[in-house]
Amino acid sequence: MLSQAHFPARYYHLLEDGRIQCDLCPRECKMHDGQCGFCFVRKCEAKQMVLSTYGRSSGFCIDPIEKKPLNHFYPGSSVLSFGTAGCNLACRFCQNWDISKSRQFDRLCDQATAEMIVEAANREGCRSVAFTYNDPVIFLEYAVDVAMLCRAENIRNVAVTAGYIAAEARKEFFGYMDAVNVDLKAFSDQFYHRLCAAKLQPVLDTLLYLKRETDLWFEITTLLIPGENDSDAELHAMCVWIVDQLGVDVPLHFTAFHPAWKMVDYSVTPTATLSRARQIALTAGINYVYTGNVHDKEGDTTYCSCCHQAVIVRDWYEIEHYQLTNEGCCLNCQAKIAGVFGSFNTPFGRHRTPLHLDNVYP
């Protein structure tokens, strides 16, 4: 079985005082030999940077693509999802805190080469592979190697990320992706500083980069936390910025917060809050707005932006009604729905299936 605990990492430079500076994300961590960066997986060894989680995963699962969430990227298809450990943000509300906040690698129970991952995706009939659960930015080298092989096998690459990445690394990372969901935590720098130990602007820069300099399909998710980022004023400002800078066709997902990690004393987001946010976004002009982590059939459904007919009716992640051509055109008025579509047969459904790669390579 492979061992890649000292895999050479990219995006760093040597400082005059003998430390190295990581240039992967806006944190610009500076490390002496033996020290790790904020993400805990990029480490200085002999004045070079290594990635300690290369080839090591916290687990694999086959999901519906809508769970990423991506509602306009091959709807109904399945995706092989995996992540590693660590994160370059410190969100106090992290829903995957046992993985992203891990400082021990006992969470990394599966080891897999890029070849093993692609073989598993092919065998299970997955249209794409998703780098998710923790932020793939911090395991860029591993993600890129997997993504390169996926491309060679006509498997699509999906990144689920907070978008906290430096400009130069951004070009390489997104250069190998086909679809992205960016987690826009809030539209307030104060929120990012206080609850994520980060800044808002680098995330906005990533969104602008995706829009202006790539042809990637991307969607946005905002987890609404009661009393923190759910005011009418903030939601309106965010939606106006999206319309002005990214356009009306970028799907926006509002998802419900559930108490986790260091914010267990908060309440669950009411469904009414998600519906209110959805209406603010629709009024601002965004064509495709969804609600998540709650049972809301209307908020799960895709409507044609021209004739307003329901073209994809979902119940949770189950597609019950599909009225699009293979090219993604509305069967009622022939208008093009923004997104990436293809032949639609039997949808994968709402179930998720854990997968151990030793089942692929016994």
KOLZAZA-988285 format. One record per residue (C-alpha): z, y, x. Coordinates in steps of 0.02 Angstrom, whole numbers, plus 50000, padded with zeros to 5 digits. Example, Ala and Ser with C-alpha at 12.3 -4.5 7.8 and 13.67 -1.06 7.14 Angstrom:
503904977550615503574994750684
***
This chain:
500005000050000499575017350065500815028750150500365047250155502055055650177501365066850316499655071050247498945086850329498965101550210497835116750203498135135350174499425140950301499505150650464500665151950613501795167350626502295176050786504095170150771503555151850771503685148950585502205144850475501755154050315501065144350168499565153450093499325142049944500205152649813500885170349795502615165049859501985164550039503445153450093503905154850277504585139050357505355133350520505045115550577505845103450457505945115850314505095114050145504335127750040504945133049868503945118849788504865106349901503295095949933502445106650065503375105550229503285112050407503165098250538502765102450720502135119650667500915112050544501035110150356501055093150273501015087450091502365074550059501725068849889499935064249934499465047949849501125046949757501335049349570502735051149444501705040349327500055037949238499685038749052498145038348942498225053148820497125061248689496285076348769497055087048632498775083948707498375094248864498055104348751496155105848754495395106548580493635111648632493305099848776492555083348717493685082448562494305065048521494095058448698495425050348806496065056948972496975048149113498445059649153499565059849306500655071249410501785070749563503435079949590503985097849624503345114749563503035132249631503855140449480505675139149425505535140049236507275138449161506495131049004505415117849089505005103548971504625091649117506095097149225506505079549284504805079049369504425097149414506185101049475506405084749567507055086249745507065067549769505525056649772506275042349673505245049349529503675044649624503555026849563501675024049576500585025249730498715026949709497185031149809495805041649731494785025549717496155017049617496295031749496494425032349465494365013549441495765014849313494885028949219493265019049214494105003049159495075011849019493565021548957494305038648994493055052948994494145063349109495625063449228496995076549205498095083549342499645087849242501515084949208501925095749360500785109249426499305102049523499155117849627500545111449740499655094849772497955103049794497355091549934497715075849833496985083249673495385088749761495125071649841495325063149672494215076149587492815073849714492735055249680492845058049492491325069249501490355055949595490755043849453490325056249313492155057949261492715075449214494195084149296495535093449198496915104449270498465109349172499225123449272500265139249269498885147549369500065153049509498875151349655498235162749794496455169349792495715158749932496485142349874495945146649697494115145049747494295127349814495465120749680494495126649529492845122749615493165104349577493805106349399492805105349237494125111349114495785120349132497255124349022498235139049091500045140949040500275159649009502175159748998502325177048923501525194248934502995202249023503345203449208505195204149166505075187249081504195179549231505475186849352507025182249252506535165249182505215158749304505635167149470503825172849477502655187049432501425189449290499965197549383499425182449487499255172449326498195186149247497155186449407496835167849388496275170049208495105184149259494415173449400494065159049280493155170649161492175181249284491805169649430491675152049360490845142849217492365131949185492955128849010494735135248993496045137248858497735146048859499445139848804500995150448772502655142048736503585153448616505455154748651506495163148514507045180448566506175179848735504285181248717503955180648530504045198848475502595206048375502315219548506502185207448653501085195148559499935209148503499795216148680499395198848749498055195448619497245212448642497175209148830496375192048801495055199348686494665213848803494675204248967494245186148923493315187348758493595181248582493085163148612494495157648729495595145848625497425150948620498815138448585500555143948530501775129548553503565127048499505005127448623506285113448620507935115948713507795109248891508495110449066509425127049086509065133648910509855120148802510855133348708509275140648630508615135448460506975126648424505535138448386505335139848197503635134848127503575151948044503595160248217502075150148271501165154548110501575172948134500935172548313499355163648256499025177048126499295190948254498015182748368496755180248229496965198248173496675203948353494995195048346495275178548437494185165448353495135149548391497035149748379498145134348368499955129548346500755114948437502335104348452502525105648262501695097448113500485110848054498805104347996498055121547973498625126548147497845110648218496155113348136494605121148214493675133148101491905139448123491975157648177490435161648072490605152747904492475148847923492255130747869493415117747945492365108848076493745098348159495235093748052496715087048151498385080048102499435080848260498175073648384497245063148255495505069248208495245066248022493635075947993492265080948116490795091948066489895096548228488265091248307488265083548481487895101048546489425108148458488545116948314489305118648142488445106948018488675119747879487895135347959487245128948128488275141848225488805136448399490655132948421491275138448592491715123648703491045107948786490495094348665489535078048666489275062548563490725059548445491095041648395492795034048357494135046448414495495040348531496875045148410498625051748434499375037348534499765038148719499775023048832500795022148994499795014249133500325006249297498945005349424499574988449485498834982349320497144988149385497434981549560498524966149535
***
